[in-house]
């Protein structure tokens, strides 16, 4: 009985063991399948990642090529920019070379020599001589002696001395008349329809990157009417040195025929600000305040005649005129009124006889004439023996000899050979006659123009408000 019971227990245990063994096998099989599935998924993911990496690697050459092209373009643009900057730097150095290389001794000293041009073999006519006198009288706000019906201006070609100047960026070139008898800069404007503007270069604001519109109206009176226009600001360059934000006028109207045949496009005013229209600062004031020049002075040395076209120099920032005077020894006299360059003229003599006592005088580079007050004009003509006309001129034969003329300034006598003050002119009938360079204006002062200045270098010293004279050697 016991044996049977033991045998049954043994069978039951074996059955339990068999059941448990089969359960373990199933579980192990399922776990292996899961692991294999997971392993397959991971492998697929790794494959996908590998394919993505492969695709990226395939795409990289294109991207790299585009990036390289972009870098290449940037390098080219930078190289071009450096080249442009180098050119600009070179141009700026070249433009300032003349001023720097002619330094007067002190380190960093800056001055410029502006060549003056002269109209060669010029012969005036009686009409343009009277035209200039009308121009001169209009500039000073006075009338000149009564003429026989020739009040209309013809031209001012006999204002021979001109210089070059530019305005704007890039530079627009102009031929200018340096004028110590006025203080504004003006050039023909783009919208000017007058004949005088059509015959000359006109400033185009839209073509200058540095132009600043002002818009203020401008008007200045000359013999036949007012030159009018608008003000603007821009960079003005004289012989390479730049003056920033210089105010100047662009004309919209130049009436009459005053400037139709002029050898200059506009006026470069060099007087004091006190006589400047619209109270505009002068170019020499800005040169001084912007340290464009190291010394606040300028000098004019005129020469020329016959077939010569080079008429001397306009020098900003220096009094070194030794090329023309042989030395730098000047006679200085104070400026008596800071408007025009006005000073005391002690006397004027013809030969040994004094024809004019102490009076005021103005040094004016904007006219070729010498204008005298009525009393001095009458005494002067009587002494040289010329015939006075109703138009305020004094005619003579070109063969007539004239005594030396002496102007006493600051205690020094400045003498001009009398024959140098005879001007050859052609009449309306084509005849050649000679006229005295000394003309009559209804003024109480003398106006000493190019006929006087041509024989002396003149220093305009704004720092000390004085004017100096030195006799030229040629």
KOLZAVO-640403 format. One record per residue: x, y, z of N, C-alpha, C in turn. Coordinates in steps of 0.05 Angstrom, whole numbers, plus 5000, padded with zeros to 4 digits. Example, Ala and Ser with C-alpha at 12.3 -4.5 7.8 and 13.67 -1.06 7.14 Angstrom:
# residues 2
526448865156524649105156526449345156525749555142527349795143525850015157
***
This chain:
# residues 474
501749765000500050005000501750255000503650245017505550475019507150494993507750274981509350284956507650414934505150354932503450474912503250774916502850844941502551134947505051284939507351174945509851304937510151324907509251114893509351114864507651324852505251364864503351574853504551854858505851894881507052154888509252214869510752004862512952034844511952124816509852004807508752074780507652364780506352424802505352704803507652904801509752844816512153024815513353044787513452814774514552814747512852974728510152954731508353104714508653404719508953474744509353764750511853864738513953704741516553784729516453814699514953634686514653644657513153894649510953954664509354194657511054444660512454464682514154694687516354724666517454494658519554504638518454614611516154524603514954634578514254924580513355014604512755304607515255474604517455374616519955524614520855544585520555314571521355324542519755524526517055534531515455734517516256014523516756074549517556344556520256414544522056224544524656284532524456334502522656194489522256224460521156504454519056584471517956844466519957064472521557034493523557244499525657264477526357024466528357034444527157174419524657134414523357254391523257564395522557634420522357924425525158054422527157904433529858014430530658034401529957824386530757834357529258054343526658104351525158314338526358584344527058614371528358864379530958914365532458694363535058714349534658784321532658684308532058744280531259044277529659134296528859424295531259604298532959534317535359694321537159694297537359464284538959444260537759614238535159604236533859774215534260064220534060134246534560414253537360504246539260314254542060374247542360404217541060234202541160244173540060504162537760584174536560844166538461074171539661064196541561274203543961274184544861044177547061024159546361134132543861064123542961174097542761474098541761584120541561874123544262004122546161864138548861974137550061954109549461744096550461714068549261934050546661974053545462184037546662454043547162504070548362754077551162774065552662554066555262554054555162614024553062494012552762543983552062833978550562963996549663233992551963433998553863354015555863534024557463654001558363523981559963643960558563883948555963873943554464093931554364333950553664273976553664483995556364613998558364453999561164554002561864723978561064633954561664783930560265063931557665063939556265313941557565503961558365373984559665544005562265653995563765483980566265573969565865803949563765773932563165993913562466243927560866223949560066453965562566593977564366423988566866534000568466663978568566533955570166653933569066923924566366943923565167203916565867413937565667333963566267523984569167613983570967423977573767493974574167693951572867643929573067823906572068093912569668103926568468363933570368513952571468373972573268503991575768603977576768443958579168523943578568773926576168783914575369013898575069263915573869213939573469443958576169553967578069363973580769453981582169613959581669513934582969643911581869933908579069953911577870223909578870403931579070303956579970463978582870543973584470363962587270423957587470643936585770633915585770843894584971103906582871103924581971353936584171473954585471293969587671383986589871503970590471363947592671463930591971733918589271753909588372013898588572233919587672163943587772373964590572463970592472263971595272333975596372503953595572423928596572573905595472853905592872883913591673153913592873333934593873213956595173383976598173393973599273253953602173243950603373523946602073673929603173933922603374113947601274103964601274263988603374174007603673904010605473804030608373824021608873773996611673773987612874053987611174263986612174533985611974674012612074514034611874624061614074824066613275044080615075264083617175224106617474984115619574934135618474794160616374894171615274774195613874514189614074324208612974064203609974074200608873954180605973944176604874194163606574384156605574634144604174574117601874704112600374654088599774914073600374924048599575144031599375044003597975193986597575113958598275343939599175263916599775463895597775403872596075593867594075553846594975713821595475583799596275723775594075913765594876153757593076343745593476343714591276333699591476323670590976603659592176663637592076923625591276903596589477073587588577063559590777193542592077033525594277133510593377313487595077513481594677693459591877823459590877883482588177993484588178293478586478373460586078663454583178733461582878923479580179013486578879173464576279183467574679373450573679593468572879813457571680023474569179923487567679753474565179653486565679483511567679293508568079123531569579263553570979473547572279643567570079783583568079893569565880023583564079813598563979573586562479363599563779293626566379283627567779223652567279443672567379693663566879913681564079903693562179823676559379793686559279563706560679343700560779113718561979203745564179353744565479453768563679633784562379813770560580003785558279853798557179653784555079493796555979343820558379243820559479083842559779263867560479513863560879693886558479863892556279813877553779953883553880243876555380323855555680603847555080623818554880873808554580913779557281023769557780983743560181103731559381333714561481463703560981713688558981663665557481873659555381853638556681773612555481573599556481483573554681583551555581553526553881633504552081403495550281323512548381123505549280833508551780783517552680503518552480403547550080383557549680283584549479983585548979863562548679573561551379443562551579233579554179093582554478903558556978883549557578693527558878443538561378463547562678233559564878323577566078143591568178203610570678033604571178003578573477843570576177963580576078223586578578343594579278293624577678133637578478033663580077773658582677813654584277603642584977373661585277423686586477223704584377043716584676783711582776583720584376353733582876183748584075943761582075723760582975473766581275243765580275173794577875073795576674993820574774763815574274583834572274373830570274383853567874283848565774263868564573983866564173863889562673613890564373363890562973133893564272863893562572683875563672593852566272653841566472953833568873043829569273333824568173423798566773653798565873793774567674043771568974063748570974263744569874533733570974753744570075023735572575203733572275393714574275603712573175853726574675953745573676163763575276423761573976643766575276903768575776963798578376953807578977023835578377323839576677383859575777663862575877753891577877913897578078023924576078253929574578323908572578543911569878433916569578173920566978053929567577813946565577693958566177483978564677213973562877203954561376953949562576793927562076533928562676353906560076293891560076333865557776243850558576133823556975933814557375803788554675773775554475743749551975693736550675433746548075443751546575213761545375053738544574803744543574623724540974733711539374883726536774983716536975263704539375373701539575633690539275623660537375783649536875783620537976023606539276213621540476443609542576363589543076533569545076473549547876443561548476613581551076593595551476323607549376203619549575943631549875723610548475753588548675563566551475553554552875773556555575793544557775703564556975623588559075543608558275283622560175183637559674933652557674993674555874803679553774833700554074623721553574693746553774493768551274323769551674063771549373873773549373743800547673833818547573733846547073433848545373323830544673043832547072863827549172963814551472803808553672813830553072963851554972983873553872843898555372643909554472493933554872663958556372883957556773043981555173303981553473343961551873593960549773593982549473823994547273874014545674114005543074064003541274283993540874484016541074734008540574954026537875084020537575153994534975263985534575553989536375694003536175974008536676133982535076333977535276493953537876663954538976703931541476853928541177063906542277303910542177503889544477703894545877763872547977953873547878133848548078393852547678583831550278653816550078643789552178743772550978953754552579043734551679273718548979253705548379013694545878993678543678863693543978793717541878663732542978483754541278323765542178143787542577863778544877753786545277463783543877333806542077153801540477033822540476733821539876603843539876313844539276213872540375973878539875843904542575753916542575753943545075663956545075363961547475253963547874973969550474943983551074703993553574644006554874393993557474403990558874173979561874203985563373993977566274003980567474163957568974363963570274533943573274473944574474423921577374363921578774573904580974673915582674863900585474743901586574683877589174563875589474313892587274163895587473903909586673913938586774143952585974153980582974203982581674033999578774034000577774204024575674364018574274514038571474384040570874264063568274124067566074324073563674254064561174414070561474704064562674764041562875044032560275134020559175354029556675454018557275613992555875563971556175703946553475733933553375903912550875953898550875813871548575703863548175603836546175793823547075923802545376123790543075993774540776133774538576053758537976263737539376493740538976713721541476893720542576933696544777123692543977313669542677533676541377703656543377863639542377973618544078143600546177963586548278103577550377953563553077973578552878053604555278093620557177863618556177613622557977383625557777193601556477283579556177103556558777003545560677183541563177103528565577103548564877103574567077113594568676853593571276873599572976643599572876483625570976553642570676413667567776323670567376113686564676013691563276163714564876223735563776353758565776523773564976613797566576793813567476653838570076683845571176583870571776823887569776893905569977133921571977093944573777293948575877273968575977513987573777673987573577894006572777794034572177984051571277924078568377834079567677694100564877594103562877824105563878064115562078294119560678374093561878334070560578414044559478164030559377934043558377694030555277694030554077644007551177614005550277374022548077414037546977204055548877144078550977314083552877274104554277004103554776914079556076654075559076674083559976464097562876464104564476424078566776564077568476554053570076304053571176244029572775994027575376014044576576254045579076264060578476244090576176334099575376304127575176004134573875854117573575564121576275414118577975504101580575384099582075414125581775644138583175694163581875534186579275534188577975404210578075094208578274994184578474704180581374604178583274784183586174724182587074614155585674704134586574624107589174754101589575004110592075144108593075214136595775224139596875254165597175554173596975724153597176014159594876154145593476324160591076444149591776694132593076634109593876854091593476744062593276924043593476844015594877064000596077003978597577193962596977173933597177393919596677393890599077513876600177363857602377463840601477433811601177663798600177653770602477723751602477603728604377673707603077593681604477633659603377553633603177783613602477713589602277903568603277783542602677903520603677793494602477513490604177323483603277053477603276873502603976973525603976813549601176743558600876493567598276413578598376363608600676343619600976303648601176573661599176623679598976893690599776923719601476743730602276773757600976573775600676643801599576453820597876583841595976433851594376493875595276293896596476393918597676223938596076243964595076013973593576003998595375884020595576024043596975914066599975974068600976154050603776224051604176504039606376624048607176884037609776864020610476614014612876563998612376623969613076863961612676953933615477013920617576893932620276963923620776893893619176703883619376643854618876893837617177063847616377303832617777563842618377563868619477813880622477803885623577563885626477533891626977513921624977593937625277573966622477563977622277554004619677564017619477804035620478034025620378284039617978454030616078504048613678644042613378904057611879084046610979314060608079264068607579254094604879194104603479454113600879464109599279684118596579564129595479674150593079554162590679574143588879374146586279394133584579594149583579794136582080004151579179934154577979794135575179704138575079414129574179234146574178944140571578874125571678944100569478874081570878804055571579014040573578984019576378984032578378914016581078944026581979234023581079394042581379684041583579784059585079974049587480074064587880374057589780494070590380784066592480804044591780954023593581024001594681304007597181334012598281594021598381803999599181713975599181913953599581763926598981913904599481813877600882043862603081973848604582183834605082103805605082293787605882253759608482403756610582233751613282353751613882453779614782703781615382813808613082973820610882983805608583153814606382973827605683053851603482913865600782993853599182793845596582853833594282773852594882633873592782553892594082523920592782643940593782613967592682363980592682374007591782144022588782074017588281824012585481724008585381434014582981314013582681034017582880883990583780633991583980473966583180183972582280053951581479773953583079613932584179383941585679213922583679003912583179013885581078843873582178683850582478423854583478243833581378183811578878273816576678213797576378413775578178613773578078803751580878853740581078913715583678973703584379273705582379433714582679723714583679843740584380093739584880253763582780483762581180493783579080703784579780913804579481163797580281393814577881573820577881703843575781913848575982133828573882283825573682493804576082693804576682803827578783003829581482883822582082653832584582523826584782443796582582353785582482273757583082513738581882743745582282983729585283073730586383073754589183163757591082963744590482713745592182503734592282533703589882563691589682583662591082843651590683053667591983303659594983273657596083123677598983093678600082903656598582693649599582513628598882613600597082803599596482933573594682763555592782633566590882483549588182633547586482543529583982683524581682533537580282673555578082543570575582553554574182323553571682303538569282323558566882343547564582363563563882103577565081883568564581623580566581553602568281753610570081713632572581573625573481593600575981473592577881693583580381623581582381813573583981693549583581803525584781703501587381843495589181693481591681813473592881653450594881763437596281613416597981403429598181173416599680953428602681013429603581213414606381283413607081483436605081583450605581783470607081663494608981793504610581713528609281823553608981653573607781733598609881713620610081913638611981903660611281663679613181583695612681373715610481453734608981263743606781303763607681183789607481333811608281233837605981243857605581013870603580983891605080943918604481123937605781103963603980963983604980733993603380574012605180494035604180544059605780464083608480584084608880824072611480954072613280864050612480674034614180574012612980663985614680743967613780823940613880583921611580533908611380313888610980443861612880413844612880553818612380363795610680463776610080313752610880483728612180363709612880513685610380613671610280873664607880993653606780843629608480743611607480603588606080343594606580233618605179993627602280043633601480293637598780363643597180453619598280403595596780453570595480193561592880203555591479973545590780003516591479813499590779813471587879713468586279873454583479793449582779843420580779693411579679733384576979873386576680073369574180223368572180063352569680153353567580023337568080033307569780223299570480243271572980073263574079933283576379763278579079893281579180143290581680283294582880213321585480203323586880143349587780413361586980453386587780693401588780603428589780783443590680723471589080883491588480753513586880883534588380843560588281033577589481013603588080793620589680633634588480433652587080553676587580813681586280963703583681073692581480983703578881073695577481213718575181323711573681483732571281323741570881303767568481193780567581393800564981403805563881593825564381483853566881473861567581373887569281583901569581553927571381723943573981573948574281343936576681173941577781073914580280983915581480863891580880563891580680443867580380153864582880073847584579913860587079823847586679543836586179523810585779263798588279143786587978963766590178813756592378993743591579223732593579403720595579483741594879493766596679553788597879293799596279093805597078853819599178693802598978723775600778573758603678633763604278863775607078943780607978893808606178793825606878743853605478493863606878333879605578113893604178233917601678153921600078263943599378033962599978083988599277894009596777984024594777814026592377874041592477714067593277844088593777714114591277744132589577534132587177544147587677504177589877374184590477324212591077584227592277774213593078034225591578274212589678214195588078424181589878644170591578554152593378744139593878654110594878824094595478774066598278854060599778684046602578734041603178744011605278894004606078923975608978883972609778753950612578713944612878733913614878873905615278913876616278663863615078593840615878353825618478403809619878193803622378213788621978183759619578123750619078083721616678243712
***
